[in-house]
């Protein structure tokens, strides 16, 4: 009897552990090695330079021209050898760095994500499904760091005590983007998108450490398209500054 009871007890413990354990979220780092010159062409670039990175999750682009219309960029379409599917994304974390004094006050740089769909140039549809984690094209004019959703009027600038953060003064911050699906209520069937900005030393921004809750939006209706993440400096609206750099470090995508 004792042996039978022991076997039954072990079986119950094993079943309990199996049914109550929860899998850890899956994470990966995107590789910025996908050349897509049509993305630059769509942004009116007269000359474009693709700058690949071999380090998953990290990339730095450097402007090598002072000519208006010159552009530099890099893109990622895979993370852990899989497409970046919008429906899978729970969060994206990364650090952004622009050194002070290296860029013009009007430099137009960005880190953004939009549908790739397996097509050159992506499947951009007027901004409905574009997330601009970082863009120096803020509400106060060119060169101001901001976050937004497809260039919509709700752009929110990043501020410091003395005013807006700008491309020429530089910045180093951690960015956390979160995405969740609203399943009930008035906005049921849409995504809830949040962008938070905190100190570069943090590994994740939340309500306890955020410097700015830079952007919150009830996003578009559910879609599960393959996404492209772009790091760029578009020198089309104003002449760029040679030597201007934009660096992204340790980008991690957390999946649902």
Secondary structure, DSSP 8 states (H G I E B T S, - for coil): -HHHHHHHHHHHHHHHHHHH------EE-B---B--HHHHHHTT-SEEEE----STT-EEEE----STTEEEEEEE-EETTEEEEGGGEEEEEEEEEE-TTSS-TT--EEEEEEE-TTSTT----TTTT-EEEEEEEETTEEEEEEEESTT-TT-EE-EETTEE-BTTT-EEEEEEEEEEE--SSTTTTEEEEEEEEEETT-S---TTT-SEEEEEEEEEE----EEEEEEEEEESSS---TT-EEEEEEEEEEE-
